[in-house]
């Protein structure tokens, strides 16, 4: 999925069942996970295990690529 977050906007803490990658395509966002905050800049990405709660806040108008691996049994 391609997400657009405008400066100052947030994606409240949530989680998904599958493994996930979050890649910052443009600008900067803050990622809150594991009780810490880190800044993702253009080209940076993170991997999260399924069920890991995380939140996002755009520092600037930003574009993200979010990939979720859903386990089909």
C-alpha positions as CSV (number, residue, x, y, z in Angstrom):
1,X,0.0,0.0,0.0
2,X,1.2,3.5,-0.6
3,X,0.4,5.9,2.2
4,X,0.5,9.7,2.1
5,X,0.9,11.4,5.5
6,X,0.8,15.2,5.6
7,X,3.1,17.1,8.0
8,X,1.9,16.7,11.6
9,X,-0.6,14.0,10.8
10,X,-0.4,10.7,12.7
11,X,-1.3,7.0,12.2
12,X,-2.4,6.0,15.7
13,X,-0.8,2.9,17.3
14,X,-2.1,-0.2,15.7
15,X,-0.9,-3.7,14.6
16,X,-1.5,-6.1,11.8
17,X,-1.5,-9.9,11.9
18,X,1.2,-10.4,9.3
19,X,4.9,-9.4,9.0
20,X,5.3,-5.9,7.7
21,X,7.8,-3.6,6.1
22,X,7.4,0.2,6.2
23,X,9.6,2.1,3.7
24,X,9.8,5.9,3.6
25,X,9.7,6.8,-0.1
26,X,9.8,10.6,0.4
27,X,10.6,13.0,3.2
28,X,10.6,12.1,6.9
29,X,8.3,10.3,9.4
30,X,8.7,9.3,13.1
31,X,8.1,5.6,13.8
32,X,7.2,4.6,17.4
33,X,7.8,1.0,18.1
34,X,9.3,-1.0,21.1
35,X,8.8,2.1,23.3
36,X,11.2,4.1,21.1
37,X,10.9,6.7,18.4
38,X,13.1,6.7,15.3
39,X,13.1,8.9,12.3
40,X,12.7,7.3,8.8
41,X,14.1,9.4,6.0
42,X,13.7,8.8,2.2
43,X,15.0,5.3,1.4
44,X,15.0,4.0,5.0
45,X,12.8,1.0,5.9
46,X,12.0,-1.2,8.8
47,X,10.7,-4.8,9.3
48,X,8.2,-5.6,12.0
49,X,7.0,-9.0,13.1
50,X,3.2,-9.7,12.9
51,X,1.3,-8.3,15.8
52,X,3.9,-5.7,16.7
53,X,2.2,-2.4,17.7
54,X,3.5,0.7,16.0
55,X,2.5,4.3,15.2
56,X,3.6,6.9,12.7
57,X,3.8,10.7,12.7
58,X,4.8,12.8,9.6
59,X,7.5,15.4,10.2
60,X,7.0,16.6,6.6
61,X,4.5,15.7,3.8
62,X,5.6,12.1,3.3
63,X,5.0,9.0,1.2
64,X,5.4,5.5,2.6
65,X,5.3,2.0,1.1
66,X,3.8,-0.5,3.4
67,X,4.0,-4.2,2.6
68,X,2.1,-6.8,4.7
69,X,2.8,-10.6,4.4
70,X,-0.4,-12.4,5.2
71,X,0.1,-16.0,6.0
72,X,-2.5,-18.1,4.2
73,X,-2.9,-21.5,5.8
